[in-house]
């Protein structure tokens, strides 16, 4: 498998949420544009002879050195994820993720 990460960095109010496309704005953001390209690639490169290509999404926020799982519901532990490094890869231990099949599914998260 392949992994990809999109990072938005900057001070509060600088437009990170808007640019990523996760605000209430009707504008298409970076997440939707990247997802559209990914799902177009999957559509063009799928065949019965190849294993299916699957997409899983997760969203975290790092603010004041606290890692928050943005997919967690209010009754789940949102804050306090720990970043772990192993073999040159960083992951947020305990982070939730969702399988998605379309840009619309991703946007609904």
C-alpha positions as a printed Julia matrix, in Angstrom:
109×3 Matrix{Float64}:
   0.0    0.0     0.0
   0.86   3.63   -0.28
   0.3    6.34    2.3
  -0.23  10.04    1.8
  -0.47  12.92    4.23
  -1.69  16.46    3.73
  -0.45  18.93    6.33
  -1.67  22.48    6.88
   0.56  24.56    9.14
   0.11  28.11   10.34
  -1.19  30.39   13.02
  -4.83  30.51   14.1
  -7.03  32.3    11.59
  -4.6   32.02    8.67
  -6.96  29.96    6.46
  -5.82  26.36    7.01
  -9.35  24.99    7.41
 -10.57  26.9     4.35
  -7.61  25.75    2.22
  -8.06  22.11    3.23
 -11.75  22.35    2.31
 -13.04  21.31    5.69
 -14.82  24.54    6.55
 -18.51  25.24    6.0
 -17.55  27.08    2.79
 -18.91  25.83   -0.52
 -15.43  26.23   -2.03
 -13.58  23.09   -3.02
 -10.48  22.59   -0.92
  -7.27  20.64   -1.2
  -8.75  17.48    0.38
 -11.57  17.31   -2.18
  -9.24  18.05   -5.11
  -6.76  15.36   -4.04
  -9.58  12.87   -3.41
 -11.06  13.56   -6.86
  -7.68  12.76   -8.46
  -7.26   9.63   -6.33
 -10.71   8.24   -7.13
 -10.3    9.11  -10.84
  -7.02   7.16  -10.84
  -8.72   4.2    -9.13
 -11.56   4.26  -11.66
  -9.15   4.35  -14.61
  -6.83   1.67  -13.24
  -9.22  -0.89  -11.79
  -9.58  -4.3   -13.37
 -10.69  -7.77  -12.38
  -7.1   -8.95  -12.8
  -5.77  -6.61  -10.09
  -6.51  -6.48   -6.37
  -9.0   -3.72   -5.5
  -7.59  -0.35   -4.5
  -9.02   0.83   -1.18
  -8.88   4.25    0.47
  -8.94   4.87    4.21
  -9.07   8.38    5.68
  -8.23   9.81    9.08
  -8.0   13.36   10.37
  -5.99  14.65   13.32
  -5.18  18.09   14.65
  -2.0   18.98   16.5
  -2.5   22.16   18.5
  -0.4   23.3    21.45
   1.36  19.91   21.34
  -1.95  18.05   21.89
  -3.03  15.51   19.27
  -6.79  15.36   18.66
  -8.66  12.76   16.61
 -11.13  14.75   14.49
 -13.17  11.64   13.6
 -13.86  10.78   17.24
 -17.4   11.28   18.5
 -18.02  13.18   21.75
 -18.24   9.91   23.73
 -14.9    8.68   22.38
 -11.54   9.91   23.62
 -10.68  12.77   21.25
  -7.63  14.33   22.86
  -4.48  12.6    23.98
  -3.37  10.55   21.0
   0.32   9.79   21.1
   2.51  10.16   18.02
   4.83   7.16   17.57
   7.79   6.82   15.2
   8.84   3.4    13.95
  11.01   2.53   10.97
  10.92   6.13    9.69
   7.1    6.32    9.82
   5.01   8.36   12.23
   1.54   7.32   13.32
  -1.01   8.49   15.87
  -1.65   5.5    18.09
  -5.38   4.84   18.55
  -6.43   7.16   15.72
  -9.76   6.36   14.08
 -10.03   5.88   10.34
 -12.85   5.29    7.87
 -12.92   3.42    4.55
 -14.22   5.67    1.77
 -15.28   4.91   -1.8
 -15.88   8.42   -3.16
 -15.18  12.12   -2.76
 -18.68  12.55   -1.33
 -18.04   9.94    1.36
 -14.76  11.62    2.27
 -16.4   15.05    2.4
 -19.14  13.68    4.67
 -16.58  12.78    7.31
